């Protein structure tokens, strides 16, 4: 795997770990709603900023256009599907946020479960198909240039912000571990 696809693959792993943490957080519903909401808002912020703001942004602005230039058929096929998914995820996170604002935790949780199911399917398609296509489409030199554009993109958005988001995940995870030991 080239560094460019490995970077995106590694981001997927972090996003999946956030889903697992969110599942643990759901156990607080009805037991400690205030803690549930606090943690869930942090997690939702993570998905908006990390999954969408960093990860999807790199795909939309760098990877997918480069793939489309190499093979025009991809643009109306799998790439269009991935872009449509990204829009659906934005709509879903907004809906989840609306439910949270109404303190409707059951519907927020239900919508989040739909979101994570769709996101896991999306990640599987990217890992198993899109990234494999990218590996075959680009020369080593082209893949290296894409990788450096990814790094530039992260720097422009904010490397420190990206690290803070991952640290927030760890903080929520620790909070949940402490909560589980107390319960």
Secondary structure, 3 states (H helix, E strand, C coil): CCHHHHHHHHHHHHHHHHHHHHHHHHCCCCCCHHHHHHHHHHHHHHHHHHHHHHHHHHHHHHHHHHHHHHCHHHHCCHHHHHHHHHHHHHHHHHHHHHHHHCCCHHHHHHHHHHHHHHHHHHHHHHHHHHHHHHHHHCCHHHHHHHHHHHHHHHHHHCHHHHHHHHHHHHHHHHHHHHHHHHC
